Amino acid sequence: MTAALAAAAIFGGTGAVQAETPAEFYQGKAIKWIVPYKPGGGYDEYSRIIAPFLEKYTGARVDIVNMPGAGGMKGANEIFNAPDDGLTIGIINGSAMVTNEIAGIAGAKYKVADYNFLGRVVADQRVLIVSTQSGLNSFEDLLASDEPVLLGATGLGGSTYVDAVVVGLVMGNNQKVIHGFNSSSDVRQALLRGDIQGMWGSLGSALNGIEAGDMKVITHDANKGIPQAPDVPSVFEHAANTDNPARSYEILATWDALSAVGRPVATSPGVPEDRVAFLQKAFSEAMNDPEFVTIAEDTQRDISFLDGNSMKLIARASTQMKPEVKEIFVAAIRGEI
């Protein structure tokens, strides 16, 4: 090959290198999608119904990889510390990752605000459910219990754990939190077996058990109520009966703000901006695809999509707590409450 031909091959005869577009980069590649919990839970189910549509809009194959451990932190670390090529993404337990970070939990090898967010799948509606065989018919029954009520949770720092201990502290619940389950689905199985009496979790994950008559909601975080339990008061209503309602409201409002972080999808820091923008656009198209929306409705999976840039702002804001409130959350996350 002559020097002129070689130059033409390299520069395409234009005098400038032809850059590979993100669409060209992703075409035919494999994207690894990390799920920080084992198969069968809500995070896994969301991931598996989104994946085909992300394939549609990226041109890549999406491989779901379950990576449970440390209340979702193992998977979050894997996403954050992945190579910066944009081929590793994943769904994150946003509120749990924020609380782990502010508490300085050992093993949290990420900074929430530094993820490249593709967007948010859903902002979790938090509910306290009990087994219909538990003997508890209302939150008042829990408050009046002479024996500690057994609540199940995932690992320290996980949202099911933080929900239980923070609300328990505010309300003065007589409870014992059994933690260390690998996923919320494991906690629900323990609930159905009668090993525990209740658990905090997302409404979406609890719907099947509620509709089957195996579980019931006894309180929640929705000021305007929830359709599945319209007559059940929220924790904010119960807080009016505490010794210091103003303090209770302030703690609960901070706790509720963590739910707004929800379940975001992200890739690692350092991914080229054009690839991040391409993934954000593909994720937005996937989440708004009419067929996907229908599948989510049919599988009773709530969707409250938020774009990547808006998600980044919420993630940053969620770490800003008053020092006295932060102390409570740090203590809760570390298992000191």
C-alpha angles and dihedrals in degrees: 000000000000122000090251093052091046091052091049091051092051099041099030090236090286101097092244134081112255105237118221111245120227090247090055091046095053097040107115094354125126118244114201111219111198119211109192093210136054122271119285102043130105095266090053094047093049090049094051095050092046096046099076091052093048087052088052094055100037101039088227132113114250115214116195112219118187112212110174123181144108095024093301095316096110092060093042090054091049092054094045095047097041120121111285094242096102094242095113119065134150151171118265135203090235101190093046092049091050093050093046090052097049090048092051092233112191111253096030097129098174144071111226094212091052098061116106100238120211091188144282125285099196142343103231120241102215120220136175108223129186132191114263085231093054096091090238115117100167144011087257088062089055092049091049096047115125091199122059110266111232113232122183126219144166120248128322108288094024116128094246089055097044091046091054099046098040095048089041091054094048095046098036094237120186095228146136118213114214105201137177101077113145095229143358089257089061089051091051090051089053088050092053091048091053094243089125134017104222149353143197117238146127120307091230093058092047099049098092092053092045094050091046089056093241096111138029136198114242098175140352145180099256114113090197095046130242127268093231091060108018095166096048113104120231124240087255090062091048090049089068087072096055123104092253109027095176092055091044092052092049093053093044092048090055090047090049092050089060088061089062088067085061120156109336127180116224147164130213128285116264097040109142112269094237091055091047090051090048092051092046091052093046091048091050091050091048094050092049097043107124092225091052091048090053092049091049090051092046092050092044093242112150116223126202101165120197125181122247098255093050089047091055091054092051092048091053093046092050092066092058106095133154108260094244092050092044089056090059093051093045090052091047093050093049093051093248094128 
